[in-house]
Amino acid sequence: MFTWLWRCILLLVSLSAISAAGIYFHLTKPILLEESTSFKLDAGATSATIGAHLTDNGWIINPILVKIAFKLNPQWVPKVGKYHIEPDMSLLSVLALFDSGKAIQYQVTLIEGKTTQDYLKAMADKGNIKMTLLGESNRDIATKLALGVKHAEGQFFANTYTYAEGDTDRSILLQANKKLAQVLDRYWQEHDKKLPYKNVQESLIMASIVEKETGAQVERPLIAGVFINRLNLNMRLQTDPTVIYGLGSSYDGNIRRKHLKQNTPYNTYRIYGLPPTPIANVGEAAIEAALNPQKTKALYFVARGDGTHVFSNTLKQHNAAVAKYQRFQRRKDYQSKPSQ
């Protein structure tokens, strides 16, 4: 009786050992892959869906192996993205890669002087970013991202950002907003407290105007200095980019006298002070210029037509410069987009 029982126990132990050894073998041997490839992991992936996909691809013989691997490693959480898979990788190393989140990285460049809507279109054009905000108004975007302001325009730092396939526009914009806060805070802490800004957002509005007025980095502090002078003298800013932004999609590339008379919150030919929001997103140079403007007596400037400007201290000088450079053609990428 006891001999028979011990034989049964030994048989079960042997079978278990063989089974465990077989499972270990299949978990650690190279997957059935002949050449390097990629594998896309979508949101909501589970051990069952991953196992099914790997089996369908012919990389493993049974999807139950994936479930076993996850049972042995309960801390694993697969991350969204496209992953680079090599033929010498084992199933365990593949699943560990999914847990690490070390997916193939892509880049999207958010350019200075572009609007938030432009940024969303740039991300949509990538084709591998999950778009959740496209078509939303700037006010709704500000609310959904909890930006702490009522309008999303200008709240994202112009820079190049990395992302994994399947990441959302939301996650990229939050990166850009965090970066903006870091850069803006650094210059705000050190700025001259005599500058006529009531809060940090007003300095960002000024930075956006400077960004749109010139692509010549050397001129930005001087242009900011002109606008500071005008604010201090309670003169209207009279800057075309704000007018264009207020026109929205009705702007056709040419600014006319009638546009300068239109009653919009952004028409600085009619309103005093700054417009209610930034008119574009900015880079560090524009922020630095707005918070470290060049001291100058100039109150006016006009474009030469080569990307630089002529600065004048008096209206008489300015009118002469306007007459001289009246053939100036606005650059093609100057158009702003609607304020929403």
ABEGO torsion letter per residue (X at the ends): XAAAAAAAAAAAAAAAAAAAAAAAAAAABBBBBABBBBBBBBBGBBAAAAAAAAAAAGABABAAAAAAAAAABAABBBBBEBBBBBAABBAAAAAAAAAAGBBBBBBBBBBBGBBAAAAAAAAAAAGABBBAABGBBAAAAAAAAGAGBABABGABBBBBBBBBBGBBAAAAAAAAAAAAAAAAAAAAAABBAABABABAAAAAAAAAAAAAABABAAAAAAAAAAAAAAAAAGBBAGBAAAAAAAAEAABAGBBBAAAAABBBAABAAABBEBBABBABBBBAAAAAAAABBBBBABABBBBAGAGBBBBBABAAAAAAAAAAAAABBBBAAABBBBBX
